[in-house]
Amino acid sequence: MRWLTLYLRCRGVPAAAGAAAAGVLVLWGLGQTAEEPRLRLAVALLSTLVAVVAFGPGLAGADPALERTASLPWPPRRAAHILAVMATATLIAAVPALTGEPLATAALMIRNTTGLGGLLAVGAVWGAQWAWLLPVGWTLVVILSGPASGHLYQEILTWMLQPAATASAAACAATIAVVGVVTHAVLGGRR
């Protein structure tokens, strides 16, 4: 258990979880004052984004050369790390959805945090300090363009704003999550 405690501390997980919880709490408070449903959905999307990107800097170790020469196999540990990040971010983002006045349904928050976690993992392969760029960029484009329906490709590109029951949006988020976990597990994060 001591190894896990040290690993979590060196990756900054407690600080990231605290920052994510504080950001989600602030956005949930702001969302309670919003009257328009589209604005509430945008705030819910931003809260999932905040819950995920807080963990980005911890996806790479302080010394990549040390990780490459370690006698322990890193791919399973990296996969477990990104899955734990997705689960923790999902929990942090979905807790306000369990209160009396949720910004969005828990299913929507779960889908969005897993998909954004996959984008974060892919971004960490390029560099952990820049891991937030991919999820933030996609989220801002989606928020500015708004939900689109009618064509399958539009539903896939705007998967974050689609209703929770949309199968194509769920499939897209799941695919991004799997690609992110596998990519991060195999290649690892860079500093």
N, C-alpha and C positions, 0 to 999 in steps of 0.2 A: 504494500500500500504506500510505502514511502516513495517508491519510484513514481507512482501516479501523482502524488502530491507535488513532488519536485517538477515533474513534467508540466503539470498545470500551471504552476507558478512561473516557470521559465517561459512558457508560451503566453503569459499574461491573461489567462482565462478568467480569474476572479475579477480583475479590473475591467475586462471586456464585458463580462456579465453584468457588472454594476452599471457600466456606462450604457449598455443596451437597455437595461431595466429603467434607468432614469429617462432615457430618450423616449422610450415607449410610453412611460407614464406622462411625460410632458405632452406628447402628441395626442394621447388619449384625452387629456384634459382640454386641449385645444379643439379636438374633434367633438367634444360634448357641446361646444358653443355653436358648432356649424349646423345650419338649418337645411341647406341644400344636400340632397343625397349624393350627388356627384362629388361635392367637396368632402363629405364624410368618407367616401370611398377613396379619394386621393390621400386623405390623412391616414386612413387605414393602411394604404399601400406604403406610405412613407414610414409608418411605424414598423412594418415588416422589414423594410429596407434598413432602418436604423438598428433593428434587432440583429440583422445578419452582418452588416458591414463592420460592426464593432469588433468582431472576431477576426477580421482580415489580417492584421499585423502578426497575429500569433500562428499563422499557418506555415511559417518558415522558422527554422531554428536560428540561433544566433551565429552558429558556425556551420555552414553547409559542408565544408570539407570534413568536419568531424562526423557529420551524419553519413557521408559517403563511405567513410572508412569504418563505421561501427560494425560490430560483429552481429548485432541484432538486425533482423530483416525489417526494414522500414515501411514497405508498402502496406502491410496489414495495420500498422500503427497509424500511418497517415490516413488510411480509409476510415479507421475507427475515430480518428480525430475529427475529420470533416463530418462524419455521421453524427458525432456528439455535438458538433457546432450546430448542425441543422436541427437536431432535437432540442437543444437548449434555446436556440433562437425561436423555434416554433413555440416552445413553452412560454417564453417571455412575451412573444407577440400575441399569443392566443389567450393569455390570462385576462386581459381586459375584455375580451370577447365573451368571457364567462360571467361577467358582471351584468347588472341590470340593463345598462345602456351600451351595448357593444357597437363599435364602429362598423364591423363587418362580421360575418359568420366565422365560426372557428374553422370550418372546412376551407374557407377562402384564405384564411391566415396560414393554415397548414400548407396548402398548395403553394402559396406565394413564397413562404420562407424556404421550403425545400427547393423550389426552382431558383430563387435568388442565392441560396447556399451553393448550388451547383455552379452558378455564374461566378460566385466569389472564389470557389475552388479552382476554376479555370483561370481566373485572373491571378491567383496566387502563384501559378506556374510561371507567369511572366515576372512576378516580383510581389512579395507579400505587401510591401508598402504601396503598391498600385492595385492591389486586389479589389479595392472598392470601385474602381473605374467602370468595370463591366456591369455590375448590378446597378450602379447609380445611373450610368448612361442609358441603359435599357429602360429603367424605371422612368426617367425624365422624358424620354421620347414617348413612352406609352402614355404618361399622364398628359403630356402636351397634345398628343394626337387624339386621345380619347378612345373609348371602346369602339370596335368595328365588328360588324357581323355581316353575314350574307355570303362571304366567301371563306373557305377553309383557311387559306393563307392569312387572311386578316384576323381570324380568331386565334391562329397560332402566334402571330406576331404580337397581338395584344392580350396574351393569355392571362396577364395579371389582373386585367379589368373585367374579364369575362365572368359570368355567374358561376358559382361553385359547382353546379351540375353540368357544366359544359365539358364534354368528354375530350374534345380536341385540346382544350386548355390544360386539363389534367394530364393528358398524355405528353404534351409539350413540356410541362413542368417536371414530370417524372423523367423524361428523356434528358433534359438539361441536368437534373440532379445526378442521374447515373453517369453521364459523361463527365461531370465535374468530379465525382468521387473516384472514378477510374483514372482520370487524367492526373488528379492530384496524388493518388496512391502510387502511380507508376513513376511520374516525373518529380513529384515533390515541389515544395515552394522554394523560391529564390529570395535572397535578401537583396 
